[in-house]
Amino acid sequence: MHYDEMTFFTHQVDGQTYGAWYRQLAPHEIEIMGAGFLCKTSYAGCDELSVARSVLEEFVRMQLRTGGHLRALDMPDHHDITPR
């Protein structure tokens, strides 16, 4: 993996799908970016995707507990006028 390459991923939390990006900064260090957050974390013994999903889930759960307004990827956009 090239260190500046961003990888998009999704993760389900309580039946809703959320997405973010991650990239490797250095061996055993990644950066995770999503709507409203940016996090750099070190890891060992796990793959980057598992760590990124764990960080995203922790962020989503914290936002839901504190009344934050997150929009899951599978929630309809209220501005979308496409017939269903």
Number of C-alpha atoms within 10 A of each C-alpha: 7 9 11 11 11 16 12 13 14 15 18 16 15 8 9 12 14 22 18 19 20 24 22 21 16 12 10 14 15 20 19 24 19 15 11 7 10 13 14 15 14 14 13 10 7 9 10 20 18 11 20 26 22 13 17 27 18 12 16 20 14 12 13 11 9 8 9 11 9 12 15 17 14 11 10 9 11 6 6 7 7 6 4 3
